[in-house]
Amino acid sequence: MSEARATADTLLIEGTEYRLDQGGYLLDSSCWTKGFAEAMAVKESLQLNPEHWQLIEFARNHYFRYDDTPAMRVLVKWTRKQFGNENGNSRYLYRLFPEGPGKQLSLLAGLPKPVSCI
């Protein structure tokens, strides 16, 4: 696991400096690395599993295709397609990202905070 050190607007991970906005979101999504996601997961008290990584990959692909962070409705629809009806719902997403699926997923995926998040 990488060690991360943060200042007001940067995060240093294994010698790489990442610029963050005031909310802690990565300013340049193209600078994202898996190491960044792992360091943010530690900060968020999350242990990433394969389902987290699938959602991170989906969110990044969605963002770069549509220039928009995926909304909750899109995340639910995608998880239903990937994981079936039992896990294709907001409860499942909140189990993975307890502080808010859109917010935490965007944070880990190096994407801007979703517009619909408070």
Backbone as ProteinMPNN parsed JSONL, in Angstrom:
{"seq_chain_A": "MSEARATADTLLIEGTEYRLDQGGYLLDSSCWTKGFAEAMAVKESLQLNPEHWQLIEFARNHYFRYDDTPAMRVLVKWTRKQFGNENGNSRYLYRLFPEGPGKQLSLLAGLPKPVSCI", "coords_chain_A": {"N_chain_A": [[0.843, -1.176, 0.0], [0.504, 2.201, -0.764], [2.036, 5.133, 0.614], [0.514, 8.123, 1.556], [0.58, 11.661, 1.529], [-0.969, 14.64, 2.339], [-1.548, 18.047, 1.397], [-3.151, 21.258, 1.556], [-4.087, 21.485, -1.11], [-2.904, 19.459, -2.579], [-1.856, 16.059, -3.104], [0.507, 13.788, -2.195], [1.79, 10.911, -3.476], [3.796, 8.211, -3.377], [5.952, 9.749, -4.454], [4.715, 11.125, -6.52], [2.909, 14.012, -7.248], [-0.39, 15.012, -6.805], [-2.785, 17.258, -7.883], [-5.486, 18.718, -6.192], [-8.956, 19.721, -5.871], [-10.862, 21.989, -3.739], [-12.605, 20.254, -2.455], [-11.239, 17.913, -2.377], [-11.132, 16.447, -4.676], [-9.639, 15.117, -7.611], [-8.008, 17.316, -9.78], [-7.162, 17.04, -12.453], [-8.279, 14.62, -14.314], [-6.979, 12.943, -16.059], [-4.574, 12.385, -14.909], [-4.881, 10.39, -13.112], [-4.182, 7.386, -11.27], [-3.977, 3.888, -10.4], [-2.733, 3.718, -7.967], [-3.377, 6.2, -6.875], [-6.154, 5.844, -6.47], [-6.067, 3.766, -4.569], [-4.769, 5.056, -2.427], [-6.642, 7.064, -1.857], [-8.752, 5.449, -1.096], [-7.811, 4.425, 1.322], [-7.777, 6.795, 2.808], [-10.519, 7.179, 2.871], [-11.34, 5.109, 4.399], [-11.897, 2.647, 3.17], [-11.765, -0.663, 1.902], [-10.674, -1.813, -1.01], [-12.302, -3.949, -3.313], [-12.859, -6.419, -5.949], [-15.373, -5.603, -7.033], [-15.504, -2.865, -6.404], [-13.383, -1.966, -8.025], [-14.383, -2.59, -10.579], [-16.521, -0.803, -10.727], [-15.135, 1.614, -10.505], [-13.646, 1.566, -12.878], [-15.78, 1.525, -14.72], [-16.973, 4.047, -14.125], [-14.907, 5.827, -14.839], [-14.619, 5.242, -17.595], [-17.185, 5.993, -18.462], [-17.136, 8.727, -17.86], [-15.081, 9.706, -19.566], [-16.181, 9.11, -21.996], [-18.686, 10.451, -22.085], [-18.173, 12.904, -20.959], [-19.038, 13.471, -18.398], [-19.713, 12.885, -15.001], [-20.938, 9.785, -13.82], [-24.372, 9.567, -12.954], [-26.449, 8.571, -10.152], [-28.626, 6.991, -11.047], [-27.62, 5.94, -13.439], [-25.478, 4.457, -12.434], [-26.852, 2.52, -10.906], [-28.308, 1.203, -12.907], [-26.197, 0.145, -14.426], [-24.911, -1.532, -12.5], [-26.953, -3.375, -12.061], [-27.032, -4.636, -14.527], [-24.461, -5.778, -14.574], [-24.223, -7.256, -12.141], [-26.645, -8.438, -11.577], [-30.17, -8.538, -10.539], [-30.342, -8.698, -7.739], [-28.134, -7.295, -6.701], [-28.24, -4.997, -8.151], [-28.928, -2.242, -7.286], [-29.502, 0.737, -5.275], [-28.955, 0.243, -2.58], [-26.963, -1.732, -2.593], [-24.876, -0.289, -3.807], [-24.47, 1.639, -1.825], [-23.496, -0.007, 0.175], [-20.998, -0.59, -0.813], [-19.922, 1.971, -1.072], [-20.218, 3.751, 1.433], [-20.378, 6.473, 2.199], [-21.726, 7.729, 0.239], [-22.416, 6.803, -2.945], [-22.011, 8.165, -5.486], [-20.373, 10.324, -4.748], [-18.11, 9.164, -3.31], [-17.238, 7.238, -5.176], [-16.551, 8.852, -7.371], [-14.494, 10.319, -6.22], [-12.54, 8.301, -5.738], [-12.166, 7.42, -8.352], [-10.967, 9.534, -9.512], [-12.427, 11.611, -10.606], [-14.455, 14.561, -11.322], [-16.521, 15.964, -8.699], [-19.825, 14.748, -8.614], [-22.494, 16.586, -10.096], [-24.998, 16.384, -8.941], [-24.506, 15.82, -6.279], [-24.426, 16.899, -2.907]], "CA_chain_A": [[0.0, 0.0, 0.0], [1.304, 3.412, -0.867], [1.866, 6.127, 1.663], [0.063, 9.38, 0.978], [0.663, 12.84, 2.37], [-1.764, 15.674, 1.696], [-1.566, 19.44, 1.825], [-4.473, 21.831, 1.284], [-4.548, 21.269, -2.475], [-2.136, 18.425, -3.254], [-1.695, 14.761, -2.454], [1.762, 13.186, -2.644], [1.725, 9.452, -3.399], [4.985, 7.579, -3.949], [6.728, 10.704, -5.227], [3.904, 11.83, -7.513], [2.026, 15.005, -6.646], [-1.689, 15.138, -7.454], [-3.479, 18.494, -7.525], [-6.872, 18.484, -5.797], [-9.781, 20.903, -5.637], [-11.136, 22.199, -2.317], [-13.314, 19.1, -1.925], [-10.357, 16.757, -2.386], [-11.268, 15.732, -5.948], [-8.525, 15.29, -8.529], [-8.276, 18.375, -10.752], [-6.912, 16.546, -13.809], [-8.644, 13.201, -14.308], [-6.042, 12.148, -16.858], [-3.409, 12.074, -14.06], [-5.288, 9.326, -12.19], [-3.52, 6.081, -11.292], [-4.53, 2.961, -9.41], [-2.148, 4.114, -6.688], [-4.198, 7.301, -6.375], [-7.398, 5.255, -5.961], [-5.753, 3.025, -3.347], [-4.494, 6.03, -1.362], [-7.913, 7.701, -1.495], [-9.548, 4.444, -0.384], [-7.306, 4.415, 2.698], [-8.298, 8.019, 3.435], [-11.961, 7.021, 3.015], [-11.548, 3.893, 5.209], [-12.465, 1.599, 2.326], [-10.875, -1.7, 1.397], [-11.166, -2.048, -2.364], [-12.456, -5.319, -3.778], [-13.08, -6.407, -7.398], [-16.569, -4.836, -7.386], [-15.094, -1.456, -6.395], [-12.568, -1.696, -9.205], [-15.255, -2.596, -11.756], [-17.259, 0.458, -10.734], [-14.177, 2.682, -10.796], [-13.382, 1.491, -14.314], [-16.993, 1.971, -15.41], [-17.143, 5.494, -13.937], [-13.897, 6.517, -15.653], [-15.004, 5.085, -19.002], [-18.386, 6.82, -18.671], [-16.721, 10.132, -17.832], [-14.319, 10.06, -20.762], [-17.058, 8.972, -23.166], [-19.778, 11.426, -22.076], [-17.72, 14.129, -20.304], [-19.938, 13.667, -17.261], [-19.617, 11.88, -13.944], [-22.204, 9.049, -13.865], [-25.385, 9.81, -11.925], [-26.873, 7.377, -9.411], [-29.494, 6.164, -11.907], [-26.724, 5.247, -14.373], [-24.736, 3.467, -11.648], [-27.774, 1.424, -10.561], [-28.593, 0.454, -14.136], [-25.0, -0.618, -14.79], [-24.682, -2.624, -11.542], [-27.969, -4.395, -12.312], [-26.588, -5.381, -15.713], [-23.249, -6.527, -14.245], [-24.302, -8.098, -10.95], [-27.978, -9.002, -11.433], [-31.186, -7.767, -9.822], [-30.105, -8.684, -6.292], [-27.158, -6.258, -6.383], [-28.428, -3.843, -9.021], [-29.762, -1.247, -6.603], [-28.747, 1.736, -4.52], [-28.478, -0.338, -1.318], [-25.686, -2.38, -2.894], [-23.892, 0.768, -4.029], [-24.159, 2.246, -0.525], [-22.646, -0.943, 0.925], [-19.64, -0.417, -1.336], [-19.504, 3.363, -0.866], [-21.164, 4.172, 2.476], [-20.507, 7.935, 2.323], [-22.41, 8.204, -0.96], [-21.804, 6.172, -4.115], [-21.533, 9.125, -6.471], [-19.294, 11.12, -4.167], [-16.907, 8.363, -3.047], [-16.771, 6.622, -6.416], [-15.88, 9.899, -8.139], [-13.256, 10.626, -5.518], [-11.588, 7.216, -6.007], [-11.933, 7.317, -9.792], [-10.276, 10.73, -9.969], [-13.364, 12.383, -11.413], [-15.065, 15.689, -10.603], [-17.681, 15.671, -7.871], [-21.061, 14.782, -9.418], [-23.297, 17.796, -9.941], [-26.161, 16.105, -8.081], [-24.095, 15.619, -4.898], [-24.4, 18.108, -2.066]], "C_chain_A": [[0.884, 1.233, 0.0], [1.017, 4.36, 0.283], [1.52, 7.45, 1.001], [0.2, 10.491, 1.999], [-0.064, 13.965, 1.641], [-1.459, 17.048, 2.267], [-2.957, 19.96, 1.457], [-4.967, 21.512, -0.127], [-3.717, 20.263, -3.27], [-2.119, 17.149, -2.421], [-0.438, 14.151, -3.044], [1.682, 11.685, -2.405], [2.935, 8.897, -4.127], [5.735, 8.515, -4.889], [5.965, 11.459, -6.294], [2.946, 12.767, -6.793], [0.762, 15.139, -7.485], [-2.358, 16.416, -6.966], [-4.957, 18.208, -7.303], [-7.632, 19.796, -5.701], [-10.072, 21.009, -4.141], [-11.874, 21.028, -1.666], [-12.474, 17.832, -1.888], [-10.435, 15.937, -3.657], [-10.1, 16.087, -6.865], [-8.879, 16.336, -9.59], [-8.104, 17.911, -12.198], [-7.126, 15.04, -13.829], [-7.696, 12.331, -15.106], [-4.786, 11.773, -16.068], [-3.675, 10.894, -13.126], [-4.452, 8.068, -12.382], [-4.236, 5.17, -10.295], [-3.985, 3.279, -8.025], [-2.911, 5.272, -6.048], [-5.478, 6.751, -5.755], [-7.154, 4.514, -4.645], [-5.491, 3.967, -2.173], [-5.779, 6.722, -0.909], [-8.805, 6.721, -0.734], [-9.108, 4.363, 1.074], [-7.853, 5.629, 3.45], [-9.792, 7.912, 3.724], [-12.336, 5.797, 3.856], [-12.269, 2.802, 4.429], [-11.381, 0.597, 1.952], [-11.423, -2.114, 0.033], [-11.187, -3.531, -2.705], [-12.733, -5.275, -5.286], [-14.317, -5.607, -7.84], [-16.269, -3.332, -7.388], [-14.347, -1.116, -7.682], [-13.396, -1.698, -10.479], [-16.027, -1.29, -11.862], [-16.345, 1.644, -11.024], [-13.893, 2.72, -12.297], [-14.589, 1.973, -15.119], [-17.14, 3.486, -15.333], [-16.149, 6.273, -14.799], [-14.235, 6.421, -17.144], [-16.197, 5.961, -19.35], [-17.993, 8.299, -18.766], [-16.007, 10.526, -19.13], [-15.137, 9.898, -22.041], [-18.078, 10.103, -23.25], [-19.403, 12.774, -21.459], [-18.639, 14.489, -19.133], [-19.733, 12.528, -16.256], [-20.944, 11.123, -13.88], [-23.101, 9.339, -12.664], [-25.789, 8.483, -11.281], [-27.724, 6.446, -10.284], [-28.654, 5.336, -12.882], [-25.947, 4.154, -13.635], [-25.616, 2.265, -11.299], [-28.047, 0.563, -11.788], [-27.402, -0.417, -14.526], [-24.765, -1.77, -13.822], [-25.72, -3.725, -11.722], [-27.555, -5.263, -13.491], [-25.399, -6.277, -15.38], [-23.45, -7.585, -13.172], [-25.68, -8.701, -10.699], [-28.897, -8.14, -10.572], [-30.918, -7.659, -8.328], [-29.148, -7.559, -5.887], [-27.304, -4.997, -7.245], [-29.353, -2.821, -8.415], [-28.891, -0.31, -5.777], [-28.236, 1.187, -3.185], [-27.122, -1.008, -1.504], [-24.582, -1.336, -3.073], [-23.5, 1.447, -2.716], [-23.355, 1.295, 0.364], [-21.188, -0.817, 0.472], [-19.07, 0.96, -1.007], [-20.437, 4.018, 0.154], [-21.337, 5.678, 2.636], [-21.192, 8.554, 1.112], [-21.732, 7.663, -2.195], [-21.246, 7.169, -5.132], [-20.311, 9.867, -5.985], [-18.021, 10.288, -3.998], [-16.366, 7.712, -4.31], [-16.021, 7.651, -7.26], [-14.535, 10.26, -7.526], [-12.184, 9.583, -5.841], [-11.207, 7.128, -7.477], [-11.221, 8.547, -10.355], [-11.123, 11.619, -10.847], [-13.906, 13.569, -10.624], [-16.25, 15.225, -9.77], [-18.937, 15.745, -8.731], [-21.876, 16.035, -9.09], [-24.427, 17.583, -8.949], [-25.794, 15.89, -6.626], [-24.038, 16.947, -4.158], [-23.014, 18.307, -1.522]], "O_chain_A": [[1.898, 1.283, 0.697], [-0.079, 4.387, 0.843], [2.144, 7.852, 0.019], [-0.037, 10.288, 3.19], [0.194, 14.215, 0.464], [-1.155, 17.198, 3.45], [-3.836, 19.181, 1.089], [-6.162, 21.288, -0.316], [-3.81, 20.214, -4.496], [-2.337, 17.165, -1.21], [-0.327, 14.012, -4.262], [1.526, 11.239, -1.269], [3.088, 9.083, -5.335], [6.111, 8.121, -5.993], [6.524, 12.36, -6.92], [2.26, 12.371, -5.85], [0.818, 15.348, -8.697], [-2.481, 16.629, -5.76], [-5.603, 17.544, -8.115], [-7.041, 20.853, -5.48], [-9.577, 20.198, -3.358], [-11.776, 20.833, -0.454], [-12.938, 16.792, -1.421], [-9.869, 14.846, -3.723], [-9.636, 17.227, -6.882], [-9.931, 16.248, -10.224], [-8.841, 18.357, -13.077], [-6.257, 14.275, -13.41], [-7.605, 11.126, -14.872], [-4.012, 10.926, -16.514], [-2.768, 10.452, -12.421], [-4.064, 7.725, -13.499], [-5.004, 5.635, -9.453], [-4.689, 3.128, -7.026], [-3.073, 5.319, -4.828], [-5.851, 7.14, -4.648], [-7.95, 4.626, -3.713], [-5.938, 3.71, -1.056], [-5.981, 6.94, 0.286], [-9.533, 7.122, 0.174], [-9.948, 4.246, 1.967], [-8.331, 5.51, 4.578], [-10.281, 8.481, 4.7], [-13.517, 5.485, 4.007], [-13.143, 2.117, 4.962], [-10.23, 0.965, 1.717], [-12.504, -2.694, -0.062], [-10.239, -4.267, -2.432], [-12.832, -4.185, -5.85], [-14.305, -4.999, -8.911], [-16.727, -2.608, -8.273], [-14.636, -0.117, -8.341], [-13.145, -0.892, -11.375], [-16.173, -0.734, -12.95], [-16.746, 2.579, -11.718], [-13.9, 3.789, -12.909], [-14.443, 2.732, -16.077], [-17.399, 4.141, -16.342], [-16.515, 7.27, -15.42], [-14.146, 7.413, -17.867], [-16.223, 6.596, -20.404], [-18.464, 9.023, -19.644], [-16.307, 11.566, -19.716], [-14.805, 10.496, -23.065], [-18.319, 10.654, -24.324], [-20.225, 13.69, -21.435], [-18.967, 15.655, -18.915], [-19.599, 11.363, -16.632], [-21.997, 11.762, -13.885], [-22.65, 9.353, -11.518], [-25.5, 7.41, -11.811], [-27.54, 5.229, -10.246], [-28.949, 4.164, -13.119], [-25.779, 3.051, -14.155], [-25.17, 1.121, -11.388], [-28.018, -0.665, -11.711], [-27.571, -1.574, -14.91], [-24.452, -2.879, -14.256], [-25.397, -4.901, -11.553], [-27.712, -6.484, -13.457], [-25.332, -7.413, -15.849], [-22.912, -8.687, -13.275], [-25.868, -9.407, -9.708], [-28.472, -7.158, -9.964], [-31.232, -6.639, -7.714], [-29.334, -6.938, -4.841], [-26.554, -4.036, -7.068], [-30.431, -2.552, -8.945], [-27.694, -0.542, -5.606], [-27.189, 1.623, -2.706], [-26.235, -0.864, -0.663], [-23.481, -1.494, -2.545], [-22.335, 1.792, -2.517], [-22.604, 1.754, 1.224], [-20.265, -0.926, 1.28], [-17.886, 1.097, -0.701], [-21.346, 4.757, -0.224], [-22.358, 6.118, 3.164], [-21.231, 9.777, 0.98], [-20.588, 8.02, -2.477], [-20.112, 7.014, -5.586], [-19.332, 10.022, -6.715], [-16.964, 10.674, -4.496], [-15.151, 7.643, -4.493], [-14.962, 7.344, -7.808], [-13.556, 10.478, -8.24], [-11.053, 9.936, -6.177], [-10.069, 6.801, -7.813], [-10.908, 8.592, -11.545], [-10.608, 12.304, -11.731], [-13.827, 13.584, -9.396], [-16.899, 14.229, -10.088], [-19.106, 16.694, -9.496], [-21.929, 16.474, -7.941], [-24.778, 18.494, -8.199], [-26.693, 15.783, -5.792], [-23.653, 17.976, -4.715], [-22.77, 19.266, -0.789]]}, "name": "protein", "num_of_chains": 1, "seq": "MSEARATADTLLIEGTEYRLDQGGYLLDSSCWTKGFAEAMAVKESLQLNPEHWQLIEFARNHYFRYDDTPAMRVLVKWTRKQFGNENGNSRYLYRLFPEGPGKQLSLLAGLPKPVSCI"}
